Amino acid sequence: MSRIAYFGPVGTFTEQAARTFTTAQDELVAADTIPQALNAVRRGAADAACVPVENSVEGAVPATLDSLAVGEPLIGVAEALLPVHFSILTRDDVTEIRTVASHPHALAQVQQWLAENLPGARAVAAGSTAAAAVAVQAGEFDAAVTAPVAVEHYPLKVLATGVADVPDARTRFLLMRKPPVAVPEPTGADRTSLVAAAVNRTGALAELLTELATRGINLTRLDARPNKQNFGEYRFFIDFEGHAAEPRIADALAALRRRCDVRFLGSFARADGVPATIDPVARNEDFTEAAAWVAAVQRGETA
Ligand SMILES: O=C(O)C(=O)Cc1ccccc1
């Protein structure tokens, strides 16, 4: 049995994502914030944490990136991808909706719907979509933008379902564990994720990206977050296709490591199953063959 912490309370999208990682024996534990879910793993109160990392409309989830970049390192072992559309919940006694609360990512994804359907309502940020439902129950706000499952936990009136300004919106979630972890086996459709603290000088980011480009490695995400210490200095969150167990990826990781501080955030199967693009001159067998040739040269066996 494992204890899986997730960004809660019960009824968030993250809870739905966490369920995709668990069996009936596992215990799900709600945390009020993303750092709290990750810290539960760091201090051993949970075996893993499920957190949102990226949305197809709004991009990165800053709280997740910032909490993964500092503190005890955690390693991603799996990801989940959920379609994201929203329900609008209110109380029976509400006659006029003046405030609508939700997680900022949810509010951003229903802006147009709110402008058309509740033009007088003020949008208010809440800790999570489910925290907004709790606040509506408590009478703090008139309506909440929630995950479809929220109504099963919070007996509110459903004003609308299937709300989404962008119909095919999706959010990606990570399952993070504390090292040492069992790194999942490569599948051919993997993602590797890391944080690089590029030094602050001309071309530093271009050099990092060139290490990946020259090995034919396809990026799937690049985000920058301030390092919060020196104004203008950033950490780069780089995701790319491939797995650390592959020679071509291992070679790239070593090259990045030589250039700057790197924190490995995991290699795991892509939830969408998209196979890695492989450069015809940078296949794994090319790296293996080249390394074998160098070793033979070093032994004086070949030229
Ligand atoms: O607040 C939630 O339900 C979350 O899990 C975060 C979130 C918010 C909006 C879209 C996807 C995930």
The ligand as a Gaussian input file, in Angstrom:
#p B3LYP/6-31G(d) Opt

LIG

0 1
 O       -7.632000      23.091000      -8.902000
 C       -7.622000      21.946000      -9.418000
 O       -8.616000      21.228000      -9.568000
 C       -6.351000      21.418000      -9.900000
 O       -6.107000      20.228000      -9.824000
 C       -5.440000      22.360000     -10.632000
 C       -6.014000      22.592000     -11.992000
 C       -6.754000      23.717000     -12.245000
 C       -7.303000      23.910000     -13.520000
 C       -7.102000      22.973000     -14.505000
 C       -6.357000      21.835000     -14.237000
 C       -5.799000      21.645000     -12.974000

